[in-house]
């Protein structure tokens, strides 16, 4: 376990002020990977308060909780820190085959909120991030430089990036360098 995690700090605090405008750590959240077929949709909607997205690469949610479609039977669930969705989901879903795994320890979120956010991300990501091709509410697994991420557009010029904690420092530094090209 790294000293950053052991101390309860985000990986970004260890960067000693390395920053750029519009780049910040996402709010602390509890993260789950939910796997299951159509039989879980109704009970999960009751627990979450909204339906899971069933359209490819889309996100749904409320003010506090969000579900990002990662595959035909896989979603990333984001909820407030300390929210114990796994127990409520397991109870609601019952005997229907499913899996709910908390991955809060594994990954962190980064928010990029600036007018040129799509251009900054395009330095390390091969996706077409034009608003027409990657609209608000779209999300996907992709690569940024050499790092696997989940990229979610939450506003016209706002992206949330979910990344494994072990790659967070690398990704943060790469984004700062990429942003410097547009300063």
Secondary structure, 3 states (H helix, E strand, C coil): CCHHHHCCCCHHHHHCCCCCCCEEECCCEEEEEEEECHHHHHHHHHHHCCCCCCCCCEEEECCCCEEEEEECCEEEEEEECCCCHHHHHHHHHCCCCEEEEECCCCEEEEEEECCCHHHHHHCCCCCCCCCCCCCCCEEEEEEECCEEEEEEEEECCEEEEEEEHHHHHHHHHHHHHHHHCCC
